[in-house]
Amino acid sequence: MGNEQTDNPNLAEMKAAKEKWEKEVLKPHTDKHPEQKEEFVSTSSRLVRRIYTPLDFPNFNYMNDLGFPSQYPFTRGVQPSMYRGRTWTMRQFAGMGSAEETNERFKFLLANGQTGLSVAFHLPTIYGRDSDHPESFGEVGKLGVAVDTLKDMEILFDGIPLDRVTTSMTINAPASILLSMYMVAAEKQGVSSHQIGGTIQNDILKEYQAQKSWIFGPEPSLRIIANIMEYCAKNIPRWNTISISGYHIREAGATAAQELAFTLMNGMEYVRIGIEHGLDVDEFASRLSFFFNAHNDIFEEVAKYRAARRIWAREMKETFGAKKDRSLWMRFHTQTAGCSLTAQQPTVNVIRTAYQALAAVLGGTQSLHTNSMDEALCLPTEDAVRVALRTQQVLEHESGVANTIDPLAGSYYIEALTNELEEEAYKYFDTVKSLGGVVPAIEKGFFQKEIADAAYRYEKEIESKKRIIVGVNDFVLEGEEICIPVLKIDPEVERRQVERLNHTRKNRDNAKVHEALDKLRKASDNDDNVLPHVVEAVKAYASVGEICDVWRDVFGEWKEPKIF
């Protein structure tokens, strides 16, 4: 905030004392021993003041600004006892090669103490293409697991009790298809849709803003998301229908304030869409979750999470009229910053990840993924992912950080920074509102340009050495060679995956597939809820590509506007 009001006599006295200290103590010292930099900045290039005092948040009110855990405005957390009652879910992201290989990795992680699964899909699935599509050549199984039909999903979760393990799936444009596959695979295990729990990312707005893995335009994509929210409220009540994701916004180069503001705006847009489609806000709001980045600056990240909870609770209550406490809760998963990992001196990434994980826990995350040291080079090896998981376990059991709730609350720096981030977020809200809302702002390239400008500024700071990245622009090892094992995906994975897809197509009831796809096409044309028809197509072993091709015909594919 920074405005030093002096209406309070105590603050006036403090202001005078601070000015005296600066003149009589600080200045003589810095004249002899100058500070190391002219400016000290956060990871987001935010100016950091030398010292913080109550003068930096003069209107602070404990009950209005903080309150108690699980009580409005939820700044201090959404659970009454936080980690003293239940540790965050340790959910390592995994997906590699074939469904069989990823199933083995899931079982390895669970055996080593992981408490939730998180699936990475390969690029063809993310873009709604089958493994035998010409655009899939060379990409099958490379950046995630190959899933074309229900058969792959059945193998992926073979032997994993889906009534006892929650699963997060990082999938957006085809999210309804992968959710349907998961639900049907669970039913084949004897687990009903009312028993399964987990999350689909399903956050298409941030794709247009940052990650770029869309298929259809905003309007039909948001319509499908509303269909998912309605279907899950009735049929899959324990499922989080959207993981509103600031993570990828930050990975694309955004600042902490941009990540905070853009993510919350996207979340509020999904709430509006649900209400416009006739849903009661309290019927679906409690199943919205969030996904944030944990970057290098511990204090900036902690303040970001605290501001996010407070803003979300306020907006859900005052703007959308939510009545239930759970509708006001911001529950979020955190992943450490992939963009901070370096190919140079990769073992140093263990240290970066540990500090980032610390920030996530100090900020009150409900779920956490810690990146592996080798992820700037390859998909993580078993040894690397074990170290990443052990990082969380040491944090829980040895650091003491989980012993008390919101331990940084009351810090002059943290409270001032939380307020600053909140103010910056509202300035972005006003700007986007003036542009007509989230979708018009996307179509005008606003978010994309803001993120690109921030990324450019950050890169220039590295190039000029205004910002030091250990092992990259300082503390460099001459003649360095990669000193850790690198995981490589066998090219045979692609051949075997295409072979299985062809076998599935040959042995399924193709008349039933065509009937299901025809019904899906009619529902898509008629503005009916598409989910029941997606489920029927999945049960008939229709592929991801075949279902998405129906929508490509109906909705068309979206082209990003050019920005300058």
Secondary structure as the mmCIF struct_conf table of DSSP 4:
data_model
#
loop_
_struct_conf.conf_type_id
_struct_conf.id
_struct_conf.beg_label_comp_id
_struct_conf.beg_label_asym_id
_struct_conf.beg_label_seq_id
_struct_conf.end_label_comp_id
_struct_conf.end_label_asym_id
_struct_conf.end_label_seq_id
BEND BEND1 ASN A 8 ASN A 8
HELX_RH_AL_P HELX_RH_AL_P1 PRO A 9 TRP A 21
HELX_RH_PI_P HELX_RH_PI_P1 GLU A 22 LEU A 26
HELX_RH_AL_P HELX_RH_AL_P2 LYS A 27 LYS A 32
BEND BEND2 HIS A 33 HIS A 33
BEND BEND3 GLN A 36 GLN A 36
BEND BEND4 GLU A 38 GLU A 38
STRN STRN1 VAL A 41 VAL A 41
TURN_TY1_P TURN_TY1_P1 THR A 43 SER A 44
STRN STRN2 LEU A 47 LEU A 47
BEND BEND5 ARG A 50 ARG A 50
HELX_RH_3T_P HELX_RH_3T_P1 PRO A 54 ASP A 56
BEND BEND6 PHE A 57 PHE A 57
TURN_TY1_P TURN_TY1_P2 PRO A 58 ASN A 59
HELX_RH_PI_P HELX_RH_PI_P2 TYR A 62 LEU A 66
TURN_TY1_P TURN_TY1_P3 PRO A 69 SER A 70
BEND BEND7 GLN A 71 GLN A 71
TURN_TY1_P TURN_TY1_P4 TYR A 72 PRO A 73
TURN_TY1_P TURN_TY1_P5 THR A 75 ARG A 76
BEND BEND8 VAL A 78 SER A 81
HELX_RH_3T_P HELX_RH_3T_P2 MET A 82 ARG A 84
TURN_TY1_P TURN_TY1_P6 GLY A 85 GLY A 85
BEND BEND9 ARG A 86 ARG A 86
HELX_LH_PP_P HELX_LH_PP_P1 THR A 87 TRP A 88
STRN STRN3 THR A 89 MET A 90
STRN STRN4 PHE A 93 ALA A 94
BEND BEND10 GLY A 97 SER A 98
HELX_RH_AL_P HELX_RH_AL_P3 ALA A 99 ALA A 111
TURN_TY1_P TURN_TY1_P7 ASN A 112 GLY A 113
BEND BEND11 GLY A 116 GLY A 116
STRN STRN5 LEU A 117 ALA A 120
STRN STRN6 PHE A 121 PHE A 121
HELX_LH_PP_P HELX_LH_PP_P2 HIS A 122 HIS A 122
HELX_RH_AL_P HELX_RH_AL_P4 LEU A 123 ILE A 126
TURN_TY1_P TURN_TY1_P8 TYR A 127 GLY A 128
TURN_TY1_P TURN_TY1_P9 SER A 131 ASP A 132
BEND BEND12 HIS A 133 HIS A 133
HELX_RH_3T_P HELX_RH_3T_P3 PRO A 134 SER A 136
TURN_TY1_P TURN_TY1_P10 PHE A 137 LYS A 142
BEND BEND13 LEU A 143 GLY A 144
STRN STRN7 VAL A 145 VAL A 145
BEND BEND14 THR A 149 THR A 149
HELX_RH_AL_P HELX_RH_AL_P5 LEU A 150 LEU A 156
TURN_TY1_P TURN_TY1_P11 PHE A 157 GLY A 159
TURN_TY1_P TURN_TY1_P12 LEU A 162 ARG A 164
STRN STRN8 THR A 167 THR A 170
TURN_TY1_P TURN_TY1_P13 ALA A 173 PRO A 174
HELX_RH_AL_P HELX_RH_AL_P6 ALA A 175 LYS A 188
TURN_TY1_P TURN_TY1_P14 GLN A 189 GLY A 190
TURN_TY1_P TURN_TY1_P15 SER A 193 GLN A 195
STRN STRN9 GLY A 198 ILE A 200
HELX_RH_AL_P HELX_RH_AL_P7 ILE A 204 LYS A 206
HELX_RH_PI_P HELX_RH_PI_P3 GLU A 207 GLN A 211
BEND BEND15 PHE A 216 PHE A 216
HELX_RH_AL_P HELX_RH_AL_P8 PRO A 218 ASN A 235
TURN_TY1_P TURN_TY1_P16 PRO A 237 ARG A 238
STRN STRN10 TRP A 239 ASN A 240
STRN STRN11 ILE A 242 SER A 245
HELX_RH_AL_P HELX_RH_AL_P9 TYR A 247 GLU A 251
TURN_TY1_P TURN_TY1_P17 ALA A 252 GLY A 253
HELX_RH_AL_P HELX_RH_AL_P10 ALA A 256 GLU A 276
TURN_TY1_P TURN_TY1_P18 HIS A 277 GLY A 278
HELX_RH_AL_P HELX_RH_AL_P11 VAL A 281 PHE A 284
HELX_RH_3T_P HELX_RH_3T_P4 ALA A 285 ARG A 287
STRN STRN12 LEU A 288 ALA A 294
BEND BEND16 ASN A 296 ASN A 296
HELX_RH_AL_P HELX_RH_AL_P12 ILE A 298 GLU A 318
TURN_TY1_P TURN_TY1_P19 THR A 319 THR A 319
BEND BEND17 PHE A 320 PHE A 320
BEND BEND18 LYS A 324 LYS A 324
HELX_RH_AL_P HELX_RH_AL_P13 ASP A 325 LEU A 328
STRN STRN13 PHE A 332 THR A 336
HELX_RH_3T_P HELX_RH_3T_P5 GLY A 338 SER A 340
BEND BEND19 ALA A 343 GLN A 345
TURN_TY1_P TURN_TY1_P20 PRO A 346 THR A 347
HELX_RH_AL_P HELX_RH_AL_P14 VAL A 348 LEU A 362
TURN_TY1_P TURN_TY1_P21 GLY A 363 GLY A 364
BEND BEND20 GLN A 366 GLN A 366
STRN STRN14 SER A 367 HIS A 369
TURN_TY1_P TURN_TY1_P22 MET A 373 LEU A 377
BEND BEND21 CYS A 378 LEU A 379
HELX_LH_PP_P HELX_LH_PP_P3 PRO A 380 THR A 381
HELX_RH_AL_P HELX_RH_AL_P15 GLU A 382 HIS A 397
TURN_TY1_P TURN_TY1_P23 GLU A 398 GLU A 398
BEND BEND22 SER A 399 SER A 399
TURN_TY1_P TURN_TY1_P24 VAL A 401 ALA A 402
BEND BEND23 ASN A 403 ASP A 406
TURN_TY1_P TURN_TY1_P25 PRO A 407 GLY A 410
HELX_RH_AL_P HELX_RH_AL_P16 TYR A 412 SER A 434
TURN_TY1_P TURN_TY1_P26 LEU A 435 GLY A 436
BEND BEND24 GLY A 437 GLY A 437
HELX_RH_AL_P HELX_RH_AL_P17 VAL A 438 GLU A 443
TURN_TY1_P TURN_TY1_P27 LYS A 444 GLY A 445
HELX_RH_AL_P HELX_RH_AL_P18 PHE A 446 GLU A 463
TURN_TY1_P TURN_TY1_P28 SER A 464 LYS A 465
BEND BEND25 LYS A 466 ARG A 467
STRN STRN15 VAL A 470 VAL A 470
TURN_TY1_P TURN_TY1_P29 GLY A 471 ASN A 473
STRN STRN16 ASP A 474 ASP A 474
BEND BEND26 PHE A 475 PHE A 475
HELX_LH_PP_P HELX_LH_PP_P4 VAL A 476 LEU A 477
TURN_TY1_P TURN_TY1_P30 GLU A 478 GLY A 479
BEND BEND27 ILE A 484 ILE A 484
TURN_TY1_P TURN_TY1_P31 PRO A 491 PRO A 491
HELX_RH_AL_P HELX_RH_AL_P19 GLU A 492 ASN A 507
BEND BEND28 ARG A 508 ARG A 508
HELX_RH_AL_P HELX_RH_AL_P20 ASN A 510 ASN A 526
TURN_TY1_P TURN_TY1_P32 ASP A 527 ASP A 527
HELX_RH_AL_P HELX_RH_AL_P21 LEU A 531 LYS A 539
TURN_TY1_P TURN_TY1_P33 ALA A 540 TYR A 541
HELX_RH_AL_P HELX_RH_AL_P22 VAL A 544 PHE A 555
HELX_LH_PP_P HELX_LH_PP_P5 GLU A 560 LYS A 562
#
